[in-house]
Amino acid sequence: MQMASLKLEIVQEPPFSSVEEEALLNLMRTSDCLHRAFHRKTRDWGVTSTQYNVLRILRGAHPNGLTCSAIGDRMITAEPDITRLLSRLKALKLIRQQRDGHDRRVVWTRISETGLQLLKEMDPLILKAPGELLGHLGKAELAEFIRLLELARSRCGEPQAPLSCTGKECSEAEGSAHRAGG
């Protein structure tokens, strides 16, 4: 199978400034390509891939729920405005939110029965996605791919600095609630 090089895809005439630049741009282009393909799978249910990710995270924490900062820590991609994202999911009745009984500054978010039912409907198609998108790679290639991605990510420092629901640094109250069980 003939593969198009990134240079041809983006119609770049001069050579890349370094092999590291070419690798980084390839990674970014591939990430975008895979993200768009995954998004096309979730949009049929009226949710974005980011909203799906939040629902998946909350299903994993069900029935306890999570604080806003804990959700942010577990996201695949950083989301600067988690409050707005959660508001949209709440408007769709896919989540429920409740203030903490001991600290009113902390809001706990739980997946609703409607959200659980939506994920149950989505699961058969979504579970096929990794195979459809990466199944052309052999087991050894996938293992090496994972190893190389983790190695590259190790230079990023903290993968996702904790953010509060306003996009700023996590408040002490939220951080405490997150460490305590969220």
Buried (B, 14 or more C-beta within 10 A) or exposed (E): EEEEEBBEEEEEEEEBEEEEEBBEBBBEEEEEEBBEEBBEBBEEBEBBBBBBBBBBBBBEBBEEBBBBBBBBBBBBEEBEEBBEBBBBBBEBEBBBBEEBEEEEEBBBBBBBEEBBEBBEEBEEEBEEBEEEBEEEEEEEEEEEEEEEEEEEEEEEEEEBEBBBBEBEEBBEBBBBBBEEEB
